[in-house]
């Protein structure tokens, strides 16, 4: 029971609001450009770009914006060059945090991330300090109200998923990198709505938090997620739905 799927489904539901103020567009445009620069502008041969395009369409990004971002990545249009980097640290209660970024100024990014960790009861760490606690996998969240466990199991196991777990009001589905697209497509073909989907760093163990430390950790996660240079944040916390609801109500 990770609690992490609750955070990701909450974050996913905010995407429409974020799109209205442009924040999610900014992050996806950077990902489109970097994916195209690294592996080419053809989504048929570039899985990373294919996912970025799907994410862009999921928040109703105009096709012209998608096309221009890809062209900037391939060098057909001038644009800012963003570099990938990952950073690690600890949150309140010793929670391990792994942050993926795309930035045009790594010195600025490091300084600002360090400040966010410090002001929210965390510690910015050295490279490798928590990475060993995570494994890179495909990750999908489906709300329990959207499908029965038996139905989901039949669909995702046939499509190649490794595991399905209950997490309160959600199901978490884990896949290898190779089978991620197959599982996502199988769910979409059956018209099952996804609360979240990503390829990321999945914790291998979890730290349970309550009260003040839980709220500090959620504030830290929110500030990291809201930073323009941050693409994804992964953490090994277990916070109950009631605690998350209290945090949201107090904001």
C-alpha positions as CSV (number, residue, x, y, z in Angstrom):
1,X,0.0,0.0,0.0
2,X,2.2,2.8,-1.2
3,X,0.0,5.9,-1.0
4,X,1.9,7.0,-4.0
5,X,-0.9,6.2,-6.4
6,X,-3.2,8.6,-4.4
7,X,-0.7,11.4,-5.0
8,X,-0.4,10.6,-8.7
9,X,-4.1,10.5,-9.3
10,X,-4.6,13.8,-7.4
11,X,-1.8,15.3,-9.5
12,X,-3.4,13.9,-12.7
13,X,-6.7,15.5,-11.9
14,X,-4.9,18.9,-11.5
15,X,-3.6,18.6,-15.0
16,X,-6.6,20.3,-16.6
17,X,-6.2,23.3,-14.2
18,X,-2.5,23.4,-14.8
19,X,-3.1,23.4,-18.5
20,X,-5.3,26.5,-18.2
21,X,-2.4,28.4,-16.6
22,X,0.1,26.9,-19.0
23,X,2.3,25.1,-16.5
24,X,1.6,21.6,-17.7
25,X,2.0,22.8,-21.3
26,X,5.5,24.1,-20.5
27,X,6.6,20.7,-19.1
28,X,5.2,18.7,-22.0
29,X,6.7,21.0,-24.6
30,X,10.2,20.5,-23.0
31,X,9.7,16.8,-23.0
32,X,8.6,16.8,-26.7
33,X,11.7,18.8,-27.7
34,X,14.1,16.6,-25.7
35,X,12.5,13.4,-26.9
36,X,12.7,14.5,-30.5
37,X,16.3,15.7,-30.1
38,X,17.5,12.5,-28.5
39,X,15.7,9.8,-30.6
40,X,14.3,11.6,-33.7
41,X,11.1,13.3,-34.6
42,X,9.2,10.2,-35.8
43,X,6.8,8.9,-33.1
44,X,6.6,5.5,-34.8
45,X,10.2,4.8,-34.0
46,X,10.5,6.9,-30.9
47,X,8.5,5.5,-27.9
48,X,9.4,8.4,-25.7
49,X,8.2,10.9,-28.2
50,X,5.0,8.8,-28.7
51,X,4.2,9.0,-25.0
52,X,4.9,12.8,-24.9
53,X,2.5,13.3,-27.8
54,X,-0.1,11.2,-26.0
55,X,0.4,13.3,-22.9
56,X,0.1,16.5,-24.9
57,X,-3.2,15.4,-26.5
58,X,-4.4,14.3,-23.1
59,X,-4.4,17.9,-21.9
60,X,-5.7,19.2,-25.3
61,X,-2.5,20.9,-26.4
62,X,-3.0,22.3,-29.9
63,X,-1.5,20.3,-32.7
64,X,0.5,23.3,-33.9
65,X,2.2,23.5,-30.4
66,X,3.1,19.9,-30.6
67,X,4.6,20.2,-34.1
68,X,6.7,23.2,-33.2
69,X,8.1,21.6,-30.1
70,X,9.2,18.6,-32.1
71,X,10.7,20.7,-34.8
72,X,12.7,22.6,-32.2
73,X,13.9,19.4,-30.8
74,X,15.1,18.1,-34.3
75,X,16.7,21.5,-35.1
76,X,14.2,22.5,-37.8
77,X,13.3,25.5,-35.7
78,X,15.4,27.5,-33.3
79,X,14.8,26.9,-29.6
80,X,16.3,26.6,-26.1
81,X,18.3,23.5,-25.5
82,X,17.2,21.6,-22.3
83,X,19.3,19.1,-20.6
84,X,18.2,16.1,-18.6
85,X,19.4,15.6,-15.0
86,X,18.2,13.7,-11.9
87,X,18.6,14.7,-8.3
88,X,18.1,12.9,-5.0
89,X,17.3,13.7,-1.5
90,X,15.3,12.9,1.7
91,X,12.0,14.3,2.8
92,X,10.5,14.5,6.3
93,X,10.6,11.1,8.1
94,X,13.4,9.9,5.9
95,X,11.3,9.5,2.8
96,X,13.5,8.9,-0.3
97,X,12.9,11.4,-3.2
98,X,14.0,11.1,-6.8
99,X,13.5,14.1,-9.0
100,X,13.8,14.2,-12.8
101,X,14.4,17.6,-14.5
102,X,14.8,19.2,-17.9
103,X,16.6,22.5,-17.5
104,X,18.4,25.2,-19.6
105,X,20.5,26.2,-16.5
106,X,21.5,23.3,-14.1
107,X,23.1,25.6,-11.6
108,X,19.9,27.5,-11.2
109,X,17.9,24.3,-10.9
110,X,20.2,22.8,-8.2
111,X,20.0,26.0,-6.2
112,X,16.3,26.2,-6.3
113,X,15.7,22.5,-5.6
114,X,18.1,22.7,-2.6
115,X,16.0,25.6,-1.2
116,X,12.7,23.7,-1.7
117,X,14.0,20.7,0.1
118,X,15.4,22.8,3.0
119,X,12.3,24.9,3.6
120,X,10.1,21.8,3.8
121,X,12.0,19.7,6.2
122,X,14.0,17.8,3.7
123,X,17.7,17.4,2.7
124,X,19.1,17.6,-0.8
125,X,21.4,14.6,-1.2
126,X,24.4,13.4,-3.2
127,X,24.0,11.5,-6.5
128,X,23.2,7.8,-5.7
129,X,22.0,8.4,-2.1
130,X,18.5,7.0,-2.8
131,X,18.5,5.8,-6.4
132,X,19.2,2.2,-5.2
133,X,15.7,2.2,-3.5
134,X,13.9,2.6,-6.8
135,X,13.4,0.5,-10.0
136,X,12.5,1.9,-13.4
137,X,9.1,0.5,-14.4
138,X,5.9,1.4,-16.2
139,X,3.3,2.6,-13.7
140,X,-0.5,2.9,-14.2
141,X,-3.2,4.0,-11.8
142,X,-6.9,3.1,-12.2
143,X,-9.5,4.2,-9.7
144,X,-11.4,1.2,-8.2
145,X,-14.7,2.8,-9.3
146,X,-13.7,2.5,-13.0
147,X,-13.2,-1.3,-13.2
148,X,-13.4,-4.4,-11.1
149,X,-10.3,-6.2,-10.0
150,X,-11.1,-9.3,-12.0
151,X,-11.7,-7.3,-15.2
152,X,-8.4,-5.3,-14.7
153,X,-6.4,-8.5,-14.0
154,X,-7.6,-10.2,-17.1
155,X,-6.8,-7.1,-19.3
156,X,-3.4,-6.1,-17.9
157,X,-1.9,-9.6,-17.4
158,X,-2.8,-10.6,-20.9
159,X,-1.1,-7.3,-22.1
160,X,2.1,-8.1,-20.2
161,X,1.8,-6.4,-16.8
162,X,4.0,-7.7,-13.9
163,X,1.7,-6.9,-11.0
164,X,-1.6,-5.3,-9.9
165,X,-2.0,-4.0,-6.3
166,X,-4.8,-2.3,-4.4
167,X,-4.0,1.0,-2.8
168,X,-7.1,2.3,-1.1
169,X,-9.5,3.7,-3.7
170,X,-7.0,2.9,-6.5
171,X,-5.4,0.0,-8.3
172,X,-1.6,0.3,-9.1
173,X,-0.4,-1.6,-12.2
174,X,3.3,-2.2,-12.7
175,X,5.0,-3.2,-16.0
176,X,8.4,-3.6,-17.6
177,X,9.5,-0.7,-19.8
178,X,8.9,-2.9,-22.8
179,X,5.3,-3.8,-21.9
180,X,4.2,-0.4,-20.7
181,X,2.6,0.8,-24.0
182,X,0.9,-2.5,-24.5
183,X,-0.8,-2.3,-21.1
184,X,-1.8,1.3,-21.5
185,X,-3.3,0.7,-25.0
186,X,-5.1,-2.4,-23.8
187,X,-6.8,-0.4,-21.0
188,X,-7.7,2.4,-23.4
189,X,-9.1,0.0,-25.9
190,X,-11.5,-1.3,-23.2
191,X,-12.5,2.3,-22.4
192,X,-11.0,2.2,-18.9
193,X,-10.1,5.7,-17.7
194,X,-6.5,6.0,-16.3
195,X,-6.0,8.2,-13.2
196,X,-2.3,8.3,-14.0
197,X,0.3,6.6,-16.2
198,X,4.0,7.1,-16.5
199,X,7.4,5.4,-16.9
200,X,9.3,6.2,-13.7
201,X,11.2,5.2,-10.6
202,X,9.1,2.9,-8.5
203,X,10.0,2.5,-4.8
204,X,10.9,-0.9,-3.5
205,X,9.9,-0.1,0.1
206,X,7.8,2.6,1.8
207,X,7.9,4.9,4.8
208,X,4.6,5.5,6.6
209,X,3.9,9.1,7.6
210,X,1.1,10.8,9.6
211,X,0.4,14.2,11.0
212,X,2.9,17.1,10.7
213,X,5.5,15.0,8.8
214,X,2.9,13.8,6.3
215,X,1.8,17.4,5.6
216,X,5.4,18.6,5.4
217,X,6.1,15.9,2.9
218,X,3.1,16.7,0.8
219,X,4.1,20.4,0.7
220,X,7.6,19.4,-0.4
221,X,6.2,17.2,-3.2
222,X,3.8,19.9,-4.4
223,X,6.6,22.6,-4.5
224,X,8.9,20.2,-6.4
225,X,6.1,19.3,-8.9
226,X,5.2,22.9,-9.4
227,X,8.8,23.9,-10.3
228,X,9.1,24.6,-14.1
229,X,12.3,22.5,-14.5
230,X,10.9,19.4,-12.7
231,X,9.3,16.8,-14.9
232,X,8.6,14.0,-12.4
233,X,9.0,13.4,-8.7
234,X,9.1,9.8,-7.2
235,X,9.1,9.1,-3.5
236,X,8.6,6.1,-1.2
237,X,5.9,7.5,1.1
238,X,2.8,5.8,2.5
239,X,0.2,8.4,3.5
240,X,-3.4,7.5,4.1
241,X,-6.3,8.9,2.0
242,X,-7.7,10.6,5.1
243,X,-4.4,12.4,5.8
244,X,-4.2,13.5,2.2
245,X,-7.8,14.8,2.4
246,X,-7.0,16.7,5.6
247,X,-3.9,18.3,3.9
248,X,-6.0,19.4,0.9
249,X,-8.7,20.8,3.1
250,X,-6.2,22.9,5.1
251,X,-4.5,24.5,2.1
